[in-house]
Amino acid sequence: MTFYSEKLIAVAAVREAADLCQSVQRELAGGTLQKEDRSPVTVADFGSQALVCSRLRGAYPDDPIIAEETASILREEDNVEICRQVISRVREIRPDAEASQVLEWIDYGEHKDQADRFWTLDPIDGTKGFLRQDQYAVALALIVEGEVVVAALACPNLSLGVAPGEKGIVAVAVKDEGAGLYTLRDMKLVGAAKVSEATAPAAIRLSESVEAAHTSHSGSLQVTEIMGISTPSTRLDSQAKYVVVAAGDAEIYMRLPSDRRYVENIWDHAAGMLLVQEAGGRVTDIAGNDLAFKHGYLLSGNRGVLVSNGLLHESLLKAIETAGIK
């Protein structure tokens, strides 16, 4: 089964959302809320989700969408100004959008249960990176019968070795059809995504999360020492880490559990996983199990995430076991 139209819609959706995000980031001066978990949420998060969900619902009205945000917080009396800003930003791209319509678009993403076919979206993956003017991504994936089949990632601040001097990348993958890298500005093909073949410890490069709450940096250090890897890790926010592995700019991305109670959300990994796999790499949890997208919005059957060029994967799993990481 081909997913040509879904790929086109997904690319158009993440690029449109990236336009909004870039506009907000250029003018970022406050404009943040606090969710219950205290993580910052920007105007761009909500605006991005509104645009992507609107486009998906227009093309595929029967497809549920599992996304990170809901509009409930924008409807609160204390957040009238933030709500106004969200609507204003969306109207810069969709001038005819009604205020109530924008909130409805955001809430298209409030589905949380498993379905035979659904989309999952992180409207800004790496919100803290966004606030720092650093790396973030608009990450969108289509899941059919528990398998990720289409992925589109827009990374407005990312540069890759295959496109020196170019800032802003769109990475696209379709199951069993490979993955491509494009310039965000004009969708010029940079090339096929292909993982590195490096295996020598001196040549291995590790990408990991900036936030210690998301991964165990000490655990990563243990694993790299066991592997004999001496190159310092590169810390990036968002699924840009998946993109750099898929593009051959790093060989490993480890997300080792820092809290035994934490369960990963599917929108943080679905698009990136397919991209790396279609580029020739491998993605599992830290026990070597495939990521299971069959439990609604959570990866409840998995513990941590391990991403590699494939050639290093078994050695990494053994090193994680040796380090006693569970």
N, C-alpha and C positions, 0 to 999 in steps of 0.2 A: 504493500500500500504506500503510495506516495503522499507527501504532505506539502506539495508545492505552494498552494494558495495559503496554507497556514504559515509557511515560512515567510512569504511576502508580507502578510498581515503582521506577523510578529516583528519583523525588521522595521516596518513602517511605524509600528506602535512604539518601540523602544527609542527610535530616532526622534520621534515627535516629543516624547517625554524628556529625552536628553536635551532638546532645545529649551524646554521650560526650565529644567534643572540648571543649565548653564546660565540662563538669564538671571535666575534667583541667586546663584552662587556669586555672580559678578557684583551683585548689589547687597550681598548678605550683611545685615547689620541687626543682629537680634533675631526677631521673628521666630523664636523656637518655643515649643510647648514642652511639658514634661508628661510622659505617659506614666502609668502606675509603676512601671519598672524603672522609672527615672531616666530612661534613655531619651536623648533629644529627638524631637520630631520637627522637621522643618516644613515650611510652606510648600517646598518642592516635593516632599513626600506625598502630600495629599494631592497636589496638582498633577504630579506624575501618574499616580494611581487613577485619577479621574480620566486622564487622556487615554491611558492604555486600556482600561476597562470599557470605556465608551467604544473604542475601536473594535475590541474583541466582541462585545455584545452586538454591535452593528453587523459584524460579519458572521458570527456564530451565536445566535440568540439562545440556543439550547445548552451551550457549554457553561458549566459552573466555573467560577474563578475563585481560587484560594489566594488571597493577598494579605499583606501584612497589616494594612490600616483599615479602619472604619471611620465613618464620618460622625460618629456619636459625640466625640470630643469637640467637634466643630460646632455642634448644635448647642453646646453649653453656653449659658449667658456670659460667663467670664471670657469666652473666646471669640466674641463677635468680631474683633479686629483681625484676628488670625484668619477667621472664616472669610472675611472680606478680601484679605490678601490672596487667599487661595483662589477664590472666584475670579478676582482680577487677573491673576496670572494665567488661568485657564482661558479667559476671554481674549488674552493676547494672541492665542493660537486658534481658539474657537469663538469668534466675536459674538455669535448668536446664542451662546450658552446661557440658559437661565440659571439663577442662583440655586433653585431647588434641584435643577437637573444635574448640576455639578456634584452636589451632595449625593444624589441618587447614583451617579456614575461611580463615585468612591465606594458606595455600599454594594455595588455589584460584586466587589471582591470579598464580601464577608462570609462566603461559603467556607465551611471548615471540614466537611465530611468527604469520605472517599466517593468517587464516581467512576463509571467506566471510562469516561473521557472528561478531562478538565484541564484548566490552565492554572499555573501558579506564578505569582508575581511578587517580586520585591521592588517597590517603586524607587527606592534609593537604598541599595545594599551598601552599607558603610556610611551611615549617617554622620558618624563622628569624623570620618575622613572628609566628607562633604563640608562639614563645618570648619575644618582646618584648611580648606582649599586644597585638599589632597585627593587621594583615590576614592572613587565610589563607582557604582554601576547600577544601571537599570537592567534587571534580570528577569527574563520571561521564559517559561517553558510550557510545553504541552505534554500531558501525560495521558496515555491511552492504555487501558487494561494493565495498569501498574508499571508501564514502561515509559520513560522519557523519550519522546520521538522528535521533538523540535525544540531548539534552544536559540535564543537571541540575547546577546549581552551588549549593551552600549556602555563603554567606559570613556567618558569625555576627557579625562586627564591622563590617560595611559599612553605611553610610548613604548614601542617594541623594537627589538633589534632588527627585525625584518623590514621595518619602515623607519629608518633613522631620520630624525627631524620632524616626524609627523606626530602630532598630538591629537588623540581622540580615535578610538578603535571600536568597530562593531565586529563581534565574533558571532558566527552563525553555524549551527550544526543541525543536520537531519539524520536520524538513525539509519545506519548502513549506507549513508551517502557521503560521508566525510564532513569536514568542517572548513570554513573559509574565514579569512581575516580581511576586513575592509576599513577604509578610512571613514570616520564618522562624518566628515564634512561633505563628501560627495560620493560615498560608497564605491570608491575606486578599489579594485581588488589588489590587496597587498600580496596575497598568496594563500595556498592551502595551509591550514594549521597542521603542524607536524611536530611531535615531541622530539626532544633531544635524545641522542643515543649514548650520551656520556654515562660511564659507570665507574671510572677511576675516582677514588675519593677526593683527590685534589681538584677534580673538575666539577664536582657535584655542587649545585647551588640550591639552597633551601629558601622557600618563601613561607612566611607565616603571618598570623594576625598581629596587628599592632596592639590590640586590647588584650591584656592578661586575663580578663574575665572570659574571653572566648576560647582560650587555649592555654595549655601549660607550657610556658616558655622553658621552665626548668626541665620538664620532660623532654622537650625537643632537644635541649642541650645534651641530655643523657644519651638520647638515641644517636645524635650526630657524633658524639665521642665514641660510642661503640662502633659506629660505621667508619670511623677514621676520617670524618669530614671536618675540614679545618676552615673552610670559607665561612665568614660570618653570614648569618641569615639576613634576608631582606624582608622587612616588615611592611605589609601593605594592608589596607582596609579592603573589604568587599571581595566579590568573586573575581576581581582583577587577578587574584592569585591563581585561579584556575586558568585564566587566559595566558598568563606568563608561562605556565607549564605547557599548555597546549601549543604555544608559539615557539617553544624550545628555549625560552629565556631562563628557565629554572627546571630542575629535575624533580623536585619534591615540594609538596605542600602538606604539612601535617597540622591537623586540628585535634590535638590530644586533650582529653577531658581534664578540666580544672575543677569540676564540681560533679560529684557522682549523681546528683539529682538532675543535672541539666540534660534535656533532650533537644536535639537539633530540629529546627524547622525546615520543611522541605524547600521553601523559597530561597533559603540560603545556599542550596547545593544543587538543585535539579538542573538548571541551565549549565552550570559549570561542569557538572559530572559528564553530561552528554558531550560537551565540547572536548574535554580531555579524552574521553573514550574514542571519539571519532577522529581525534588527532593521533591515535595510536597508543595512548597511555592507559592507565588503570586507576580505578577509584573503588575503594572498599571502606569498611569501617576498620578499627584498629585490631579486630580479630580476623580480618580477611574476608568478612561477609559482604556481599553486594549490598549497596544501599537499597532499602525496600520502600518504594513509594506506593504503599498500599494501606497506610494507616491514617488517612486524612492528612492533616497539616503537619503531622509530626513524623520524624524518623524514629519512631518508638521501638523499632526492632533493631536499632543500631547503636553503637557506642563509639563516639568520635568519628573522624574522617581521615583517611590516608589517600593522598593523591601522588602519583609518580609517573615517570616515563614508561612504566611497565617493567623495564629491565631490572630496576632496583627494588621492585615491590616485595618479593619474597624475603630479601635481605632486611628490608625495613621492618617487616612483620616480625622477623626473628629478633631484631634489635629491640623492638617494642616489648616483646615478651621477656627478653633478657633484662630489660630495665624495670620490669615488674609493673608496667603501666597497664591499668585495667579500666 
